Structure formats: structure tokens, C-alpha cells
Amino acid sequence: MDSLTGAAFQRVSASRFNSFDTDGSGQIDSKELTSALQAMDMYESKSQVDKLMKEADKSGSGEINFDDFCTIVAQSKSGGG
């Protein structure tokens, strides 16, 4: 089984999130999310990124936090989203 669960998923996700948070803000924007998804072989299109950002960015700030990133990754890996 190649999926991660629990603490292992959180550690990997935190490492990934931090590596793509290029400005160190604790948030990632659409450009950073695109880079993250490309690096994880999960990128399909700009419209996909726009949709994911819209769904995850409840505050409308144009950025998502770590928890939102984990949700996106988990949904993408399970074929949801």
C-alpha cells in the first residue's frame, strides 16, 4: 500500500508544504500550489489549480494554509476534488 495515513502523512505533508511556501508566509498561493502539485505528479491544469484554490480558500485571501493543503493532497490522491 503506497498511501500514507496519520502522523506519517502529516510529516510528509508538512515537509512538502514548507518546501513550496517559498516566501515563508505559512500560506501558499496559486503559483506555489501549482509548483507543489507538479512536483507531486498531481498537476492536471491551471483550471484544476484554480478550482482547488477556490474550494480550499474559504477566506478569499488567495492563499491556503497547511490544513487546506493537506485536504487538497488527500482529495487528489483519492481521486476526489
Secondary structure, 3 states (H helix, E strand, C coil): CCCCCHHHHHHHHHHHHHHHCCCCCCCEEHHHHHHHHHHCCCCCCHHHHHHHHHHHCCCCCCEECHHHHHHHHHHHHCCCC
